[in-house]
Amino acid sequence: KKAKDQALARERDEKRARAERLAQARDLVLAHTVSRGPEAGLVDYRFPYGKKIRPFPVASVIRDGLAVGRLGLIEIDGQIHLVPREILERARERVAGDVFTYIAPPQAETDDGYPPIPDDLDW
């Protein structure tokens, strides 16, 4: 009986700690959420969401920030929020896989500002 009570107490403590970390991440994200931009100039930024590609309407300047990885997306309480990369990484540390997060992979650029040419490209 003592072992069973200890296991239940440990489970409750883990659940409480997970809820506290999620609340901390929620507060951090809500305090640093970036605006999507003016409604008139919104364009879709498409990102992988599970096995689907999901559109996320943002201004073109914000889309460029998402594409290079300065900004990221995080889903908390069923809503996707746009946050700076540093904030997203701090929130990701707290929730450790309990919520969806997305940061565009960094793209290697050449010295002239153009993206690299793939090796398997046929001319």
Residue pairs with C-beta under 8 A, 6 or more apart in sequence:
18 98
21 94
21 95
21 96
22 76
22 94
22 95
22 98
22 99
24 94
25 74
25 76
25 91
25 94
25 95
25 99
26 76
26 77
28 87
28 90
28 91
28 94
29 74
29 76
29 81
29 83
29 87
29 88
29 91
30 76
30 81
32 83
32 84
32 87
33 81
33 82
33 83
34 62
34 71
34 82
34 83
34 84
35 62
35 82
36 42
36 57
36 58
36 59
36 62
36 82
37 58
37 59
37 60
37 61
37 62
38 59
41 59
41 60
42 57
42 58
42 59
43 57
43 58
43 59
43 60
43 63
44 55
44 56
44 57
45 55
45 56
45 57
45 58
45 62
45 63
45 66
45 67
46 53
46 54
46 55
46 56
47 53
47 54
47 56
47 66
47 73
47 102
47 104
48 54
48 102
49 100
49 102
50 100
56 73
56 80
56 82
58 66
58 82
62 71
62 82
65 71
66 72
66 73
66 82
66 104
67 104
68 104
68 106
68 107
69 85
69 103
69 104
69 105
69 106
70 84
70 85
71 82
71 83
71 84
71 85
72 82
72 83
72 84
72 85
72 88
72 101
72 102
72 103
72 104
73 80
73 81
73 82
73 83
73 88
73 100
73 101
73 102
73 103
74 80
74 81
74 83
74 88
74 91
74 92
74 99
74 100
74 101
74 102
75 81
75 99
75 100
75 101
76 99
80 100
83 91
85 103
88 101
88 103
89 103
91 99
91 101
92 101
107 115
108 115
108 116
109 115
109 116
110 116
